[in-house]
Amino acid sequence: MPQTRQRIRRPRRAGAYIGLTVLALGVTATASTGISSRGHSAAGPVATSAESALAPCRITGAMGVQMSEGLPTPPGYSRSTGEVRALNLMIDFPDAKGEGAALDRMAEFFPQTSDWFRTSSYGRLTYRAEAPIRTWLRMPMPFAAYGIERGSAYEPGYRQLVEHIAKAADPEVDFSRYDLVNVLVTPNAGPSALDTVLSVTFSGNAEAPMADGVPLANTSFVYSRQDDGSGTYRETGYRVLPHENGHVFGLPDLYTSDGGGTVGHWDIMSEDWGANNDLLGWHKWKLGWLDSSQISCAAKSGVSDHTLTPLAVEGGTKLAFVPLSETAGYAVEVRTRAGNDEAVCKPGVLIYKVDSQVDTGRGPVTVSDSAIGSGGCTRRPNVHGELSDAPFRPGETFTDEPAGVSISVVGELRNGSFQVRITRP
Protein backbone atom coordinates (compact mmCIF):
# COMPACT_ATOMS: atom_id res chain seq x y z
CA MET A 1 0.00 0.00 0.00
CA PRO A 2 1.19 3.56 -0.51
CA GLN A 3 3.08 4.92 2.46
CA THR A 4 3.73 8.35 3.85
CA ARG A 5 7.00 10.22 3.76
CA GLN A 6 7.50 13.37 5.75
CA ARG A 7 10.56 15.43 6.51
CA ILE A 8 11.16 16.52 10.06
CA ARG A 9 14.09 18.86 10.43
CA ARG A 10 15.00 21.06 13.36
CA PRO A 11 16.73 24.28 12.26
CA ARG A 12 20.39 24.20 13.40
CA ARG A 13 21.79 27.22 13.01
CA ALA A 14 21.19 28.75 -17.88
CA GLY A 15 19.82 26.67 -20.45
CA ALA A 16 17.33 23.91 -21.18
CA TYR A 17 20.06 21.28 -20.76
CA ILE A 18 22.28 22.07 -17.80
CA GLY A 19 23.57 18.81 -16.27
CA LEU A 20 26.15 17.90 -18.90
CA THR A 21 27.72 14.90 -17.28
CA VAL A 22 28.03 13.24 -15.02
CA LEU A 23 11.26 14.31 5.04
CA ALA A 24 11.35 12.00 8.36
CA LEU A 25 9.21 9.45 8.46
CA GLY A 26 8.84 7.30 5.39
CA VAL A 27 8.39 7.54 1.68
CA THR A 28 6.09 6.02 -0.84
CA ALA A 29 7.71 2.69 -1.39
CA THR A 30 5.07 0.88 -3.41
CA ALA A 31 6.68 -0.66 -6.49
CA SER A 32 5.73 0.55 -9.94
CA THR A 33 7.03 0.53 -13.48
CA GLY A 34 8.64 3.90 -12.91
CA ILE A 35 8.08 7.13 -14.79
CA SER A 36 9.67 6.17 -18.07
CA SER A 37 8.73 3.43 -20.49
CA ARG A 38 12.31 3.30 -21.73
CA GLY A 39 14.33 0.23 -20.84
CA HIS A 40 15.69 0.43 -17.31
CA SER A 41 18.36 -1.55 -15.55
CA ALA A 42 17.50 -2.42 -11.97
CA ALA A 43 18.88 -0.10 -9.33
CA GLY A 44 21.74 -1.64 -7.44
CA PRO A 45 23.65 -4.92 -7.59
CA VAL A 46 22.13 -8.28 -8.50
CA ALA A 47 23.65 -11.50 -7.19
CA THR A 48 25.00 -14.11 -9.61
CA SER A 49 26.24 -17.65 -9.04
CA ALA A 50 29.82 -16.41 -9.45
CA GLU A 51 29.31 -14.15 -6.43
CA SER A 52 28.20 -16.82 -3.99
CA ALA A 53 30.86 -15.71 -1.51
CA LEU A 54 29.02 -12.41 -1.14
CA ALA A 55 25.61 -13.99 -0.62
CA PRO A 56 25.72 -13.83 3.22
CA CYS A 57 26.48 -10.11 3.00
CA ARG A 58 23.55 -9.29 0.73
CA ILE A 59 21.15 -8.68 3.56
CA THR A 60 17.58 -8.83 2.32
CA GLY A 61 14.65 -6.50 2.69
CA ALA A 62 11.42 -7.30 4.48
CA MET A 63 7.79 -6.93 3.49
CA GLY A 64 6.19 -3.83 4.92
CA VAL A 65 9.47 -2.01 5.61
CA GLN A 66 9.50 1.47 4.12
CA MET A 67 12.51 1.93 1.80
CA SER A 68 14.47 -0.99 3.19
CA GLU A 69 18.28 -1.03 3.19
CA GLY A 70 18.15 -4.61 1.86
CA LEU A 71 19.62 -5.78 -1.44
CA PRO A 72 18.67 -5.59 -4.19
CA THR A 73 16.58 -2.44 -4.37
CA PRO A 74 13.08 -3.51 -5.49
CA PRO A 75 11.74 -2.45 -8.90
CA GLY A 76 9.82 0.78 -9.35
CA TYR A 77 12.55 3.27 -8.49
CA SER A 78 14.63 5.12 -11.04
CA ARG A 79 17.70 3.33 -12.32
CA SER A 80 20.88 4.56 -10.65
CA THR A 81 23.54 3.81 -13.27
CA GLY A 82 24.06 4.96 -16.84
CA GLU A 83 22.34 8.05 -18.21
CA VAL A 84 19.43 9.30 -16.15
CA ARG A 85 17.24 11.99 -17.66
CA ALA A 86 15.76 14.38 -15.10
CA LEU A 87 12.85 16.63 -16.07
CA ASN A 88 12.94 19.93 -14.20
CA LEU A 89 9.79 22.05 -13.98
CA MET A 90 9.85 25.43 -12.24
CA ILE A 91 6.39 26.32 -10.93
CA ASP A 92 4.77 29.32 -9.31
CA PHE A 93 1.29 30.37 -8.20
CA PRO A 94 -1.09 33.33 -8.54
CA ASP A 95 -0.44 34.23 -4.89
CA ALA A 96 3.30 33.45 -5.07
CA LYS A 97 4.63 34.58 -8.41
CA GLY A 98 8.15 33.53 -9.30
CA GLU A 99 10.75 36.18 -8.50
CA GLY A 100 13.35 36.50 -11.24
CA ALA A 101 13.84 34.08 -14.10
CA ALA A 102 12.77 30.45 -13.77
CA LEU A 103 16.15 29.31 -15.08
CA ASP A 104 17.77 31.16 -12.18
CA ARG A 105 15.87 28.83 -9.86
CA MET A 106 17.20 25.85 -11.79
CA ALA A 107 20.72 27.28 -11.61
CA GLU A 108 20.52 26.98 -7.82
CA PHE A 109 20.77 23.20 -8.31
CA PHE A 110 22.63 22.66 -11.56
CA PRO A 111 25.26 21.79 -12.60
CA GLN A 112 26.13 21.16 -8.92
CA THR A 113 23.72 18.23 -8.55
CA SER A 114 24.96 16.57 -11.76
CA ASP A 115 28.55 17.05 -10.61
CA TRP A 116 27.78 15.63 -7.16
CA PHE A 117 26.32 12.44 -8.63
CA ARG A 118 29.18 12.07 -11.09
CA THR A 119 31.73 12.32 -8.27
CA SER A 120 29.86 10.07 -5.84
CA SER A 121 29.21 7.38 -8.46
CA TYR A 122 32.77 7.38 -9.88
CA GLY A 123 31.21 8.39 -13.18
CA ARG A 124 28.72 5.51 -13.26
CA LEU A 125 25.71 7.83 -13.11
CA THR A 126 25.39 10.51 -15.77
CA TYR A 127 22.70 12.84 -14.51
CA ARG A 128 21.22 14.78 -17.43
CA ALA A 129 19.12 17.68 -16.19
CA GLU A 130 16.70 19.11 -18.75
CA ALA A 131 14.27 22.02 -18.68
CA PRO A 132 12.19 22.01 -21.88
CA ILE A 133 10.03 24.79 -20.38
CA ARG A 134 12.32 27.71 -19.63
CA THR A 135 9.77 29.92 -17.85
CA TRP A 136 7.71 29.68 -14.68
CA LEU A 137 4.82 27.23 -15.03
CA ARG A 138 1.87 29.03 -13.45
CA MET A 139 -0.56 26.88 -11.48
CA PRO A 140 -4.29 27.62 -11.82
CA MET A 141 -4.91 27.85 -8.05
CA PRO A 142 -3.22 29.81 -5.24
CA PHE A 143 -0.58 27.88 -3.32
CA ALA A 144 -2.66 27.94 -0.15
CA ALA A 145 -5.58 26.30 -1.97
CA TYR A 146 -3.62 23.06 -2.43
CA GLY A 147 -3.20 22.59 1.32
CA ILE A 148 0.45 21.57 1.00
CA GLU A 149 1.97 20.72 4.34
CA ARG A 150 4.60 18.02 4.94
CA GLY A 151 3.06 15.82 2.32
CA SER A 152 1.92 12.24 2.08
CA ALA A 153 1.66 9.87 -0.82
CA TYR A 154 -0.36 11.83 -3.35
CA GLU A 155 -2.98 12.93 -0.87
CA PRO A 156 -5.75 15.00 -2.56
CA GLY A 157 -3.82 18.28 -2.45
CA TYR A 158 -0.64 16.86 -3.92
CA ARG A 159 -2.55 14.77 -6.46
CA GLN A 160 -4.35 17.87 -7.68
CA LEU A 161 -1.10 19.83 -7.84
CA VAL A 162 0.64 17.14 -9.87
CA GLU A 163 -2.34 16.81 -12.20
CA HIS A 164 -2.24 20.58 -12.76
CA ILE A 165 1.51 20.46 -13.39
CA ALA A 166 1.12 17.65 -15.91
CA LYS A 167 -1.71 19.43 -17.72
CA ALA A 168 0.19 22.73 -17.91
CA ALA A 169 3.41 21.09 -19.12
CA ASP A 170 1.89 18.52 -21.47
CA PRO A 171 1.91 20.66 -24.64
CA GLU A 172 5.70 20.99 -24.42
CA VAL A 173 6.78 17.91 -22.44
CA ASP A 174 6.74 14.18 -23.21
CA PHE A 175 6.90 12.74 -19.70
CA SER A 176 7.63 9.25 -21.01
CA ARG A 177 11.12 10.39 -22.08
CA TYR A 178 12.29 10.98 -18.50
CA ASP A 179 13.43 8.82 -15.61
CA LEU A 180 12.47 11.24 -12.82
CA VAL A 181 10.87 14.64 -12.27
CA ASN A 182 12.09 17.57 -10.15
CA VAL A 183 9.47 20.18 -9.30
CA LEU A 184 11.37 23.32 -8.31
CA VAL A 185 8.83 25.50 -6.54
CA THR A 186 9.26 29.26 -6.36
CA PRO A 187 10.91 29.89 -2.95
CA ASN A 188 8.27 32.43 -1.88
CA ALA A 189 5.55 29.75 -1.81
CA GLY A 190 5.20 28.38 1.70
CA PRO A 191 7.29 28.90 4.84
CA SER A 192 11.04 29.29 5.12
CA ALA A 193 13.01 26.05 5.43
CA LEU A 194 14.23 27.40 8.78
CA ASP A 195 10.67 27.06 10.03
CA THR A 196 9.64 23.80 8.37
CA VAL A 197 11.07 21.76 5.50
CA LEU A 198 8.37 20.97 2.96
CA SER A 199 10.68 19.38 0.37
CA VAL A 200 9.51 15.84 -0.25
CA THR A 201 9.86 12.94 -2.68
CA PHE A 202 7.24 10.46 -3.81
CA SER A 203 9.11 7.47 -5.18
CA GLY A 204 8.25 4.02 -6.49
CA ASN A 205 4.54 4.87 -6.31
CA ALA A 206 2.37 2.91 -8.74
CA GLU A 207 -0.68 4.96 -7.76
CA ALA A 208 0.83 8.24 -8.93
CA PRO A 209 -1.03 10.45 -11.42
CA MET A 210 -0.40 9.56 -15.07
CA ALA A 211 1.06 11.69 -17.86
CA ASP A 212 1.84 10.56 -21.41
CA GLY A 213 0.97 7.01 -20.45
CA VAL A 214 3.38 6.70 -17.51
CA PRO A 215 2.90 7.22 -13.76
CA LEU A 216 4.76 10.16 -12.25
CA ALA A 217 6.09 7.65 -9.76
CA ASN A 218 9.48 9.20 -8.99
CA THR A 219 9.00 12.91 -8.33
CA SER A 220 10.90 15.27 -6.01
CA PHE A 221 9.49 18.60 -4.83
CA VAL A 222 11.85 21.30 -3.58
CA TYR A 223 10.51 24.32 -1.69
CA SER A 224 12.09 27.40 -0.13
CA ARG A 225 15.88 27.61 0.25
CA GLN A 226 17.99 25.83 2.84
CA ASP A 227 19.76 29.03 3.81
CA ASP A 228 20.81 29.24 7.45
CA GLY A 229 22.35 32.70 7.13
CA SER A 230 25.93 31.43 7.48
CA GLY A 231 26.86 32.66 4.01
CA THR A 232 27.32 29.15 2.60
CA TYR A 233 24.07 28.85 0.64
CA ARG A 234 25.62 29.51 -2.77
CA GLU A 235 27.94 26.52 -2.30
CA THR A 236 25.71 24.18 -0.33
CA GLY A 237 22.06 25.07 -0.93
CA TYR A 238 21.72 22.68 -3.88
CA ARG A 239 22.26 19.62 -1.70
CA VAL A 240 18.59 19.23 -0.84
CA LEU A 241 18.08 17.97 -4.40
CA PRO A 242 20.60 15.08 -4.41
CA HIS A 243 19.14 14.12 -1.03
CA GLU A 244 15.61 14.06 -2.44
CA ASN A 245 16.76 12.26 -5.57
CA GLY A 246 18.38 9.67 -3.31
CA HIS A 247 14.83 8.59 -2.50
CA VAL A 248 14.04 8.35 -6.20
CA PHE A 249 16.87 5.80 -6.38
CA GLY A 250 15.46 3.89 -3.39
CA LEU A 251 17.51 5.24 -0.46
CA PRO A 252 15.87 5.90 2.93
CA ASP A 253 16.16 8.87 5.27
CA LEU A 254 18.92 8.26 7.79
CA TYR A 255 18.06 11.11 10.14
CA THR A 256 15.29 10.57 12.66
CA SER A 257 12.80 12.78 14.47
CA ASP A 258 15.68 13.64 16.82
CA GLY A 259 17.92 14.87 14.00
CA GLY A 260 21.20 13.48 12.67
CA GLY A 261 22.47 11.79 15.81
CA THR A 262 22.36 8.28 14.31
CA VAL A 263 24.55 8.82 11.23
CA GLY A 264 25.66 12.43 11.47
CA HIS A 265 27.30 13.96 8.43
CA TRP A 266 28.51 10.66 6.95
CA ASP A 267 25.71 10.39 4.39
CA ILE A 268 23.69 13.00 2.53
CA MET A 269 20.56 10.97 3.37
CA SER A 270 21.26 11.94 6.99
CA GLU A 271 22.31 15.59 6.73
CA ASP A 272 21.91 17.70 3.61
CA TRP A 273 22.37 21.13 5.17
CA GLY A 274 25.75 22.78 5.31
CA ALA A 275 29.08 21.40 4.12
CA ASN A 276 29.28 18.80 1.37
CA ASN A 277 29.19 15.10 2.23
CA ASP A 278 29.01 11.81 0.34
CA LEU A 279 26.99 8.60 0.59
CA LEU A 280 27.95 5.62 2.72
CA GLY A 281 29.72 2.77 0.96
CA TRP A 282 26.70 0.53 1.62
CA HIS A 283 24.53 2.90 -0.38
CA LYS A 284 27.08 3.00 -3.20
CA TRP A 285 26.97 -0.79 -3.40
CA LYS A 286 23.18 -0.72 -3.22
CA LEU A 287 23.07 1.75 -6.13
CA GLY A 288 25.48 -0.25 -8.26
CA TRP A 289 28.34 2.26 -8.01
CA LEU A 290 30.63 -0.33 -6.41
CA ASP A 291 31.39 -3.67 -8.05
CA SER A 292 31.06 -6.89 -6.12
CA SER A 293 34.84 -7.26 -6.46
CA GLN A 294 35.13 -4.15 -4.25
CA ILE A 295 33.23 -5.77 -1.37
CA SER A 296 34.91 -8.02 1.18
CA CYS A 297 32.47 -10.29 2.98
CA ALA A 298 33.55 -11.35 6.48
CA ALA A 299 30.98 -14.11 6.95
CA LYS A 300 33.20 -16.95 8.16
CA SER A 301 34.14 -17.65 11.76
CA GLY A 302 37.59 -16.66 12.94
CA VAL A 303 39.93 -13.85 12.00
CA SER A 304 40.09 -12.13 8.61
CA ASP A 305 42.23 -9.23 7.38
CA HIS A 306 41.01 -6.58 4.95
CA THR A 307 42.78 -3.69 3.22
CA LEU A 308 40.37 -0.88 2.36
CA THR A 309 41.02 2.06 0.06
CA PRO A 310 39.42 5.47 0.79
CA LEU A 311 35.81 5.67 -0.36
CA ALA A 312 36.44 8.89 -2.28
CA VAL A 313 39.16 7.31 -4.45
CA GLU A 314 38.13 5.26 -7.45
CA GLY A 315 39.18 1.61 -7.47
CA GLY A 316 40.23 -0.91 -4.82
CA THR A 317 38.29 -2.67 -2.07
CA LYS A 318 35.89 -0.17 -0.56
CA LEU A 319 33.69 -2.03 1.89
CA ALA A 320 34.05 -4.88 4.36
CA PHE A 321 30.79 -6.28 5.68
CA VAL A 322 30.17 -8.45 8.72
CA PRO A 323 26.73 -10.10 8.48
CA LEU A 324 25.00 -10.69 11.81
CA SER A 325 21.82 -12.17 10.35
CA GLU A 326 19.94 -12.27 7.07
CA THR A 327 18.81 -8.70 7.66
CA ALA A 328 21.61 -6.90 9.55
CA GLY A 329 25.35 -6.50 9.77
CA TYR A 330 28.29 -4.12 10.22
CA ALA A 331 29.79 -2.16 7.33
CA VAL A 332 33.38 -0.95 7.44
CA GLU A 333 34.85 1.71 5.14
CA VAL A 334 37.52 4.42 4.98
CA ARG A 335 36.48 8.09 4.92
CA THR A 336 38.86 10.95 4.11
CA ARG A 337 38.57 14.62 3.20
CA ALA A 338 38.30 14.15 -0.56
CA GLY A 339 35.69 13.97 -3.30
CA ASN A 340 32.31 14.95 -1.88
CA ASP A 341 33.56 14.68 1.71
CA GLU A 342 34.77 18.20 2.46
CA ALA A 343 33.82 18.24 6.15
CA VAL A 344 35.85 15.21 7.34
CA CYS A 345 37.94 16.38 10.30
CA LYS A 346 39.15 12.95 11.43
CA PRO A 347 39.96 10.57 8.56
CA GLY A 348 39.81 6.91 9.41
CA VAL A 349 37.73 3.76 9.45
CA LEU A 350 33.99 4.32 9.74
CA ILE A 351 31.98 1.45 11.24
CA TYR A 352 28.20 1.35 11.14
CA LYS A 353 25.36 -1.12 11.54
CA VAL A 354 22.84 -1.62 8.73
CA ASP A 355 19.43 -3.11 9.54
CA SER A 356 17.07 -3.77 6.63
CA GLN A 357 14.11 -4.33 8.96
CA VAL A 358 14.07 -0.70 10.15
CA ASP A 359 11.93 1.83 8.30
CA THR A 360 13.20 4.99 6.69
CA GLY A 361 13.55 7.79 9.23
CA ARG A 362 13.69 5.38 12.16
CA GLY A 363 17.39 4.58 12.17
CA PRO A 364 18.15 1.84 9.60
CA VAL A 365 21.83 2.80 9.89
CA THR A 366 23.72 3.53 13.12
CA VAL A 367 27.30 4.84 13.13
CA SER A 368 29.61 3.60 15.90
CA ASP A 369 31.39 6.48 17.62
CA SER A 370 35.07 5.89 18.43
CA ALA A 371 35.06 8.87 20.82
CA ILE A 372 31.76 8.83 22.65
CA GLY A 373 31.01 12.10 24.45
CA SER A 374 33.94 13.98 22.92
CA GLY A 375 31.80 16.63 21.28
CA GLY A 376 33.47 15.93 17.95
CA CYS A 377 36.21 17.65 15.99
CA THR A 378 34.29 20.14 13.86
CA ARG A 379 32.40 23.35 14.39
CA ARG A 380 31.19 23.61 10.80
CA PRO A 381 27.61 24.94 10.56
CA ASN A 382 24.98 22.20 10.28
CA VAL A 383 27.44 19.34 10.76
CA HIS A 384 26.59 16.96 13.61
CA GLY A 385 29.51 17.58 15.94
CA GLU A 386 29.45 14.50 18.16
CA LEU A 387 29.81 12.00 15.30
CA SER A 388 32.33 14.06 13.31
CA ASP A 389 35.20 12.19 15.00
CA ALA A 390 33.49 8.79 14.82
CA PRO A 391 36.11 7.03 12.59
CA PHE A 392 38.51 4.62 14.23
CA ARG A 393 42.27 5.08 13.91
CA PRO A 394 45.15 2.54 14.06
CA GLY A 395 45.27 0.82 17.44
CA GLU A 396 41.56 1.30 18.11
CA THR A 397 38.98 -1.50 18.22
CA PHE A 398 35.22 -1.63 17.99
CA THR A 399 33.58 -4.50 19.86
CA ASP A 400 30.04 -5.85 19.87
CA GLU A 401 30.27 -8.18 22.85
CA PRO A 402 26.81 -9.79 22.55
CA ALA A 403 27.52 -10.68 18.91
CA GLY A 404 31.12 -11.67 19.65
CA VAL A 405 32.38 -9.36 16.87
CA SER A 406 35.44 -7.11 17.01
CA ILE A 407 36.80 -4.83 14.31
CA SER A 408 40.34 -3.54 14.82
CA VAL A 409 42.24 -0.95 12.81
CA VAL A 410 45.69 -2.49 12.41
CA GLY A 411 47.41 0.21 10.41
CA GLU A 412 47.42 2.93 7.78
CA LEU A 413 49.41 2.51 4.57
CA ARG A 414 51.27 5.26 2.72
CA ASN A 415 48.74 5.22 -0.10
CA GLY A 416 45.93 6.11 2.33
CA SER A 417 44.52 2.60 2.66
CA PHE A 418 43.75 1.12 6.06
CA GLN A 419 44.30 -2.41 7.29
CA VAL A 420 41.41 -3.83 9.28
CA ARG A 421 41.18 -7.10 11.22
CA ILE A 422 37.75 -8.63 11.86
CA THR A 423 37.14 -11.32 14.44
CA ARG A 424 33.85 -13.17 14.68
CA PRO A 425 32.60 -16.38 16.32
LINBELHU-V708795 format. One record per helix or strand of 2 or more residues. SS is the DSSP state (helix for helix, strand for strand). FROM is the first residue (numbers start at 1). TO is the last residue. If there is no record, write none. Layout:
SS & FROM & TO
SS & FROM & TO
This chain:
helix & 49 & 57
strand & 82 & 93
helix & 102 & 107
helix & 112 & 120
strand & 125 & 130
strand & 137 & 138
helix & 143 & 146
helix & 156 & 169
helix & 175 & 177
strand & 180 & 185
strand & 200 & 202
strand & 210 & 211
strand & 214 & 215
strand & 219 & 222
helix & 233 & 236
helix & 239 & 248
helix & 281 & 286
helix & 292 & 294
strand & 295 & 297
strand & 302 & 308
strand & 319 & 323
strand & 328 & 335
strand & 348 & 355
strand & 365 & 367
helix & 386 & 389
strand & 397 & 400
strand & 405 & 412
strand & 418 & 424
